[in-house]
Amino acid sequence: MRLIKRKTNINFLGKSRRKIALGISVLVVVVSLYELAVEGLEFGIDFTGGILLEIGYSEPANLEEIRINLAGEGYDDAIVQRFGSDTDVLVRLPPQEGANPDELREDLRRAVAIGTDGVDLRRVESVSPQVGKELTERGGLAMIIALMLIFVYVMIRFQWKFAAGAVAALIHDVIVTVGFFAVFNLPFDLTVVAAVLAVIGYSLNDTVVAFDRIRENFFKLRGVSAEESMNTSINEMLARTIITGVTTLLVLVALLVFGGESIAPFSIALIVGIIVGTYSSIYTASATALLLGVNAQDLLEPVKDPDLIDDLP
């Protein structure tokens, strides 16, 4: 017995709508790639190298005053953010070449303590530019390997045309999500890479669920075209897709609003990725498989008995 009944009859994959969706996807991807190539990303110290300080205050911290104090000590490029509560602050600095670590620590302690009492310099971490470069390479490699393994998984579970659709959707999601950070000049660090990998997993799950229903209806709905069968499947899964997406977005919006500035890029990446991933699982993944000519025969097991082959009409 089906838990989700078909309540809509939207022609998601009609020719005209597929063309509109393709045009939107191409436009967004091109803009994202242009911004990534021309403007680039605002990499955090995880990738560029630098110094990270975690500071605790006895009373709510005034971020603007901290920025002014740091600028007065010669740290004009300092990035000051809240970290959880109003009394917790993160300070990020670019690499300080040739600085003595002990002297640097004392300078920073003095700068962040001006005008207040009870300052606790909890953590001071330094990331070299070389380490940042390695993290950049490994982050990109992790995404490439994930996409390759996903292609193999979907190809084994379904068929290569479905696998091509799934990977096309995931590449679309990654480019658009990362491009969003380039367009709006948002900080890009390791938490965003983690969010993008999470988006890949979320989008893949959504796509595989849709493909399962498509495969089921290919055999159940005899005598109908692949387009109609896929439209029926997407409509049957629409309620589930909307409920899952909305409930997840509610959690992420709460995380964005109440999680503080340090976790904002992570939340934004997931929000953008889930919206784009929901769109791509319907239009990019399914439309790509349909464009490649997927049909019920592609999912049939090959006949191995020569006698049975001779008996076929």
Steps between C-alpha positions, in 0.01 A plus 500: 500500500641837404542757774516791255226518240520703186315828562646716224528475125775748416676452169853549636678340207301634206716623213436870556559478875815294452635770268419775750661304784804427283532868414481601867756236600743596224468870586559444873793265439663739251464793743644288781797386292564856381503635856724215615745564214501881515426595861593175672407395852560687824708222655528482879824438686438125469612540139707819492679449831487738793428525871182409686419621851212387720424757771262492794371818665332545838230717338347531149778594258492812283624373163551844349712611796712185470556571128606857579739383773659243269535759222671732749759230565563458127264208428277673244401176323360330810163327462300506824194276545280371779549138592183366659404731789540879521810458718689269263696648208711364215775713349665404170821661377699454178849344530741715706834436330806520725302566819621348827221265623528604867508871419213461256290325762560778753426772243172336413407444864562868571306615193188296571503592871495879452201654676379184671581263786496123528634406159582133450718424196392137472662393177760629254553294183726570205455351153783538250426587134645162396253315722222715357603403147495132593154537652375666180630212288361236733160668519473506120625142475242385756217641285635340181538158665150529651346570158689209339390254769142624474502438123617142558242443776203629298617314188508171696167562671315631195660554159765730351243746363363551849856528631579771245187689608589472869858621448384785272264613778772477765752694289229761442435522877868535590570769237194707590555472877868595478419765239253657743790566736699658217211722385426635849864498615428283804784340701589152378668266749512133594153512658362602158681206337337272757163659421548447125581132559186477715301658216633230266371234738160669544451556127607146418251357751222708345601388150526130589154503663356655183685249280365212708144614437577556129638148469193360674261687270691403186379144557165583660375752242507296181438669167590854606798705390809541716420870539151432634624225730769729644249784542270267690787391725608858579140598582467201731818603683422874504339507846789307651754729329331819619455379860861382525638820349287739707567327834874494428498867402320594822782348702767670288333842519490466880868406492576803282309741725613370839828325423721808485720648227759223503248235395311723254697394186432133582126568541481711183675230293253236619196723442608586145605140431171348616290743295715440191520126570122465518467681168774295332366162614180579308627685197872432455527133603174372352517726193857386422401133523200569276720689252727194481199290403449295817210253486374181662714279273815656649408353839428146382745228594688367194386162370785250541338175384568448124185288469288782635662741256411270208138487621467878506288641212 
